[in-house]
Amino acid sequence: MKTDPSKKGMEYLDNICNDPRLNVWHISLLLAIARLAYRQNESKIIRVSRSKLMAMSHINTTPTYHKYFKELQNYGYIKYIPSYHPGYRSTVELLQQ
């Protein structure tokens, strides 16, 4: 039996909202990643750039971005795979869906 994608998305949002460790900046970053995934028509591996994620999540300072992005990795929400090549973007894998 196939699961309804909208139901799966709502369950994911419920999990995020019910996690007491997450604050508005974590949620904002996760939503920015989800928006990029939707734009790229991807569900797992999303190509990202720091500047784009910062703009989409309304985070204005680099230290704030790095702090909450790292915490999302530590909490098991995302897996970050950096690319050191200027022609290739880094990727983020959504782990809890």
C-alpha positions, 0 to 999 in steps of 0.5 A, spaced: 500 500 500 502 506 497 503 512 503 500 519 501 505 524 500 502 529 503 500 525 510 508 523 510 509 531 509 505 532 515 508 527 519 515 530 518 512 537 520 509 534 526 515 530 528 519 537 527 514 541 531 514 536 537 522 536 538 523 540 544 530 541 542 529 545 536 527 552 535 525 557 530 532 557 527 532 550 526 525 549 523 527 555 518 533 551 516 529 545 515 523 549 511 529 552 507 532 545 505 525 542 504 523 548 499 530 547 495 528 539 495 521 541 492 524 546 487 529 540 485 524 535 485 528 531 490 526 527 496 532 525 499 539 528 496 538 536 495 544 540 492 545 546 497 549 553 498 550 556 504 548 563 501 541 560 498 540 557 505 541 563 509 537 567 505 531 562 504 531 561 512 532 569 514 538 567 517 543 573 517 549 571 520 554 566 518 555 564 525 548 563 527 547 559 520 553 554 522 551 553 529 544 551 527 546 547 521 551 543 525 546 542 531 541 539 525 546 534 523 548 532 531 540 531 532 540 526 526 535 531 521 540 532 516 547 529 513 551 534 510 556 532 504 561 538 503 563 539 496 570 543 495 570 543 488 567 550 485 563 547 480 559 542 484 554 544 490 554 541 497 549 536 498 544 535 504 541 528 505 534 528 509 535 523 514 528 523 518 522 523 513 
